[in-house]
Amino acid sequence: MIRPALASLAALALAAAAALPAQAQVPAAHASPPSAPAADVTHLAHLDFLLDAAPLLPGIPGHTTYRQSQEPSAEAPWVYADHQADGSFKRVGGGAHDPVTGHWGQGSFDADDIARAAVVYVRDWQQNRSPSSRDHAYQLLRELTYLQTSSGPTAGNVVLWQQPDGTLNPSPTPADSPNPSDAGESFWLARTLWALGEAYPAFHDADPAFASFLKDRYSLALAALNRGSLAKYGQWDTANGARVPAWLVSQSTTATSEAALGVTAFLRADPTDAASRSALEKEAAGIAAMAAGDPGRWPFGGFLATTTSRSMWNGWGGEAPAALADAAAALDRPDYQRTAENAVRNFIPQVLATGGPDNGWTPTPFDRSQIAYGADAVVQSVLAVAAQSHDPALKGLAGIAAGWFFGANRTGRPLYDPATGVCVDGIGGDGTVNHNCGAESTIHTEMTMLALDAHPEVRAVATRATSIESAAGLNVVEAEGGTLSGPAKVSAPISAWTGSANWSGSFVDAADGSTVTIPLGQLVGATRVHPVVDVAAAPSGTTTWTATLRDGTTLRLGTTDNGGLGSQGIAPTPDALLPLTLPGTVPASAVSITAQVSGGSAKIDALLLQPSTAALSLGGSSGLTLRAPATGGFSISRR
């Protein structure tokens, strides 16, 4: 349940906005950032800078676009922009550059970024009535549909890369999957559906002829999806004993969610379109099936990233709650809204209290780097759920999440400049900043900024959350730091990556009769303990877990199975690195956890410690504190 502490958040935010100073002007890309602006924060200048003319070469079988003979070029953003010493940026392509041909190992433009840039410009045109954004959207969509294969057995699929001179590069170095890139469905097909689905209603009245063309190309992309993953609708795979949907795009929750965003947008414009309704029903069912855990069990109601792993959540592309909430409204499925809301209310507060939208929890917070793609996914997901729930607390949560761009991140620095539209390509787990500002980062930054400008009360919270004062979320204690007895030994994995998860370090290989006593350090309060164990497919005995308190007394926490997952199925390995669930909590006076293995063996990676109440306190002038009980829900209060 949400406590009523934030019932007056909207009033608080509006009052905060009224107190903000006028937007400062910053002459250079990374000069001192402006004060938190009360004015709009969307600024498309840097995205405009990334755009370049994309030649539409004639005579390439299966590759034509709207008015190609009359307009022999379109627009596309360069994929990367390298930050220069003087504060300017240099546009560069992907892979090695050949100075003779001017080609890149991959290319200068890619369909992923073209599609998502088109979404940004369509949204800006619709929201701000900007003629230039309409023009850019038009040209980007012409380019995107040129990359789409329009005939033959792979019609509807999309070539990913294009060189500066217009040459298509369906087999880049390194190769994409699928290879050639239009040989099957892909992330870029999903994003093409996203762009076409959002663009069609925007152009429907403004340019009916172009809208008709977009509808045809949308139908072509949808047909490709129908003969690909959606042809498997109703079939289920097994992954380490778990039942998973076989019909996700590229086995990915992310790709399926982004396709669903486009199909939902199209269906809103044409509710009678049976093909879109059918596709959305199938995609939404697949996305919903990827929700996992609950407030007491990892991943706490969040959405797993791929059907091949029971151990992975990605911040980047974590649009599943947004896609499912939008689909719930379009399909009148309140159960889907509840599933999306469960993730937003229970999982996302844990993410924010742990330090923000990490690239990967696999299953421990392993890839602590953070990028705009992940930060935007959190913001969009909270706002999509909020649109259906009408709970002002959710808008407060969205504002806290969006504070990442304005300084509420581990660097304590703004990662976006509203005066120039310049962002960063991300921050490392150690707080280092990548000052490059390529297409993907710029696109997803501006998606968030458009959302903030559409919700001024959320913007007021975000722009005043300019630092993190404290964060107490999930913490990892390594098993190899413990005291071993019996036939237990510390082993180093050949690789941290197992194929579906990451070891957090070395692990303890504990045979029958082993004990491992792991020191906890100073706990912030009562804590839930989730042992991370490489669980075997076949039964392999059990592990009994006990806590030792400061006064020497012990507390039995429960017993877990070391194996018994079941069939490997489509998973890369027969075993799976999983956080297990122990009932209850240990008190703050607990000093260690002991694992006793019997009847088999266990590979113990770490302990994932979850405070009974995770908390995030923001600095700047927001003065907000987010609290997230391990039992679920969240509250926000002002200090």
Secondary structure as GFF3:
##gff-version 3
##sequence-region A 1 639
A	DSSP	three_ten_helix	4	6	.	.	.	ID=ss1
A	DSSP	alpha_helix	9	18	.	.	.	ID=ss2
A	DSSP	alpha_helix	45	50	.	.	.	ID=ss3
A	DSSP	beta_strand	51	55	.	.	.	ID=ss4
A	DSSP	beta_strand	73	77	.	.	.	ID=ss5
A	DSSP	beta_strand	80	83	.	.	.	ID=ss6
A	DSSP	beta_strand	89	92	.	.	.	ID=ss7
A	DSSP	beta_strand	109	110	.	.	.	ID=ss8
A	DSSP	alpha_helix	111	128	.	.	.	ID=ss9
A	DSSP	alpha_helix	131	147	.	.	.	ID=ss10
A	DSSP	beta_strand	161	162	.	.	.	ID=ss11
A	DSSP	beta_strand	168	169	.	.	.	ID=ss12
A	DSSP	alpha_helix	187	206	.	.	.	ID=ss13
A	DSSP	alpha_helix	208	227	.	.	.	ID=ss14
A	DSSP	three_ten_helix	229	232	.	.	.	ID=ss15
A	DSSP	beta_strand	236	239	.	.	.	ID=ss16
A	DSSP	beta_strand	242	245	.	.	.	ID=ss17
A	DSSP	three_ten_helix	249	251	.	.	.	ID=ss18
A	DSSP	alpha_helix	253	269	.	.	.	ID=ss19
A	DSSP	alpha_helix	274	288	.	.	.	ID=ss20
A	DSSP	beta_strand	313	314	.	.	.	ID=ss21
A	DSSP	alpha_helix	320	331	.	.	.	ID=ss22
A	DSSP	alpha_helix	334	342	.	.	.	ID=ss23
A	DSSP	pi_helix	343	347	.	.	.	ID=ss24
A	DSSP	alpha_helix	348	353	.	.	.	ID=ss25
A	DSSP	beta_strand	358	361	.	.	.	ID=ss26
A	DSSP	beta_strand	365	370	.	.	.	ID=ss27
A	DSSP	alpha_helix	372	389	.	.	.	ID=ss28
A	DSSP	alpha_helix	392	402	.	.	.	ID=ss29
A	DSSP	three_ten_helix	403	406	.	.	.	ID=ss30
A	DSSP	beta_strand	416	417	.	.	.	ID=ss31
A	DSSP	beta_strand	422	423	.	.	.	ID=ss32
A	DSSP	beta_strand	426	427	.	.	.	ID=ss33
A	DSSP	beta_strand	433	434	.	.	.	ID=ss34
A	DSSP	alpha_helix	439	454	.	.	.	ID=ss35
A	DSSP	alpha_helix	456	464	.	.	.	ID=ss36
A	DSSP	beta_strand	468	472	.	.	.	ID=ss37
A	DSSP	beta_strand	475	478	.	.	.	ID=ss38
A	DSSP	three_ten_helix	479	481	.	.	.	ID=ss39
A	DSSP	beta_strand	483	485	.	.	.	ID=ss40
A	DSSP	beta_strand	488	491	.	.	.	ID=ss41
A	DSSP	beta_strand	507	510	.	.	.	ID=ss42
A	DSSP	beta_strand	515	519	.	.	.	ID=ss43
A	DSSP	beta_strand	527	535	.	.	.	ID=ss44
A	DSSP	beta_strand	542	549	.	.	.	ID=ss45
A	DSSP	beta_strand	554	561	.	.	.	ID=ss46
A	DSSP	beta_strand	576	579	.	.	.	ID=ss47
A	DSSP	beta_strand	590	598	.	.	.	ID=ss48
A	DSSP	beta_strand	602	611	.	.	.	ID=ss49
A	DSSP	beta_strand	613	618	.	.	.	ID=ss50
A	DSSP	beta_strand	624	629	.	.	.	ID=ss51
A	DSSP	beta_strand	635	638	.	.	.	ID=ss52
###
